[in-house]
Amino acid sequence: MSSGAPYYQDDAVTIWHGDCREIVPTLGRFDCVITDPPFSQNTHANAKSNRGKGHGNRAIDFAAIDFAAIESLLLTLAEHCDRWMIANMDWRHIAEIERVPVAGWEFVRFGVWVKTNPMPQISADRPANGWDGIAYMHREGVRKTWHGGGCHGNWIGALVTDGNHPTGKPIEMVRTWVQRFVNEGATILDPFAGSGTTGRAAKDLGRKAVLIEREERYCEIAARRMQQEVLAL
């Protein structure tokens, strides 16, 4: 639960500690949502994280989410987001959104992040899953604009293995989304902030961000990342 005050705040980024389902309705409007909700129970049960030397391979250590919860949150987010939503999401959830659109959202594109360093298949009896889905959605009834021209919506890059989070996303991928989908000076919402990659990308690129994370250990990691100097890009 949120204590009523942000966990961390500076001129560009605010971090809330708590459940996004309770916090989002108390917030104002946002230009864009960039986030990474938990995947389905099926995916979590079979997942390991590739954390690199010295960290070992750790199973996903936070709760999975079912489609009913995803749908409920999307309905809430539609009341607060003016334009795009980009989400790393379980392909099963993306497929369901494409099949039966959620009110308030136009499903635009199913992209993929192809990982260059995925975990190998432990059982060795089938190919490993070396990609994650990316859902591109837009507020229904609003004209779509972006800064990407004719670029595609896929990404090829390495899984983060710094040990901060078992499903850390490449900062380069999130920065690209910020550049292409978010106007300068606009505010981004990330309701599943994890270690704060969305906030870090927003701060580096002159945007603002509001992050929500229910696990305090990740709020602390995100806060430390926000305290770093803005990178010269």
Number of C-alpha atoms within 10 A of each C-alpha: 11 16 9 10 10 15 19 18 15 12 8 18 24 19 26 26 25 21 16 21 15 11 16 21 13 9 11 9 16 20 20 26 29 27 22 22 18 20 22 18 13 13 15 17 11 11 18 21 22 23 21 13 10 8 13 13 16 14 15 19 12 11 10 15 17 15 16 10 11 18 17 12 15 18 15 14 24 20 15 21 23 17 23 26 27 22 20 21 22 22 20 16 20 24 15 13 19 17 10 10 15 18 12 18 22 19 20 14 16 17 20 18 20 18 17 12 14 17 17 14 15 11 8 8 7 9 10 13 13 15 18 17 20 22 25 19 22 24 22 17 10 12 8 12 14 13 13 13 8 6 8 9 15 13 18 12 16 16 24 20 20 14 18 17 20 23 22 20 22 16 16 14 18 20 20 15 20 26 18 15 22 25 17 13 14 15 21 28 28 27 26 21 27 29 26 32 25 32 31 26 25 28 21 18 20 17 21 26 29 25 29 27 25 19 16 14 14 18 24 19 15 24 21 13 15 24 13 9 9 14 10 6 5
